[in-house]
Amino acid sequence: DGKTMQFGCSCTRQRTLSAILSMGAEELREILSEQGVIKTECQFCAETYEFQKEDLDDYLGDQAQTH
């Protein structure tokens, strides 16, 4: 018996944030300083996620100040 195939991406904002945080605080601060936002796109479903400094404050702490 065959099964019907169905596409289903498991990406979420929280899973994407976890992946971004694995880059390390220093690199994230640098990206935020240069670009003002961290933007990613899921390679499976093309969902775009944007993270502002405020989204990362708990992880980056006070040193996340951008100028």
FENNORJO-V604912 format. One record per backbone hydrogen bond with DSSP energy under -0.5 kcal/mol. CO is the residue of the C=O (numbers start at 1). NH is the residue of the N-H. Records with the same first field share a line. If there is no record, write none. Layout:
# FENNORJO-V604912
CO = NH ; NH
This chain:
# FENNORJO-V604912
12 = 16
13 = 17
14 = 18
15 = 19
16 = 20
17 = 21
18 = 22
20 = 23
21 = 24
24 = 28
25 = 29
26 = 30
27 = 31
28 = 32
29 = 33
30 = 34
31 = 35 ; 36
32 = 36
37 = 39
38 = 51
40 = 49
42 = 46
47 = 42
49 = 40
51 = 38
52 = 55 ; 56
53 = 56 ; 57
56 = 59 ; 60
57 = 61
60 = 63
61 = 64
62 = 65
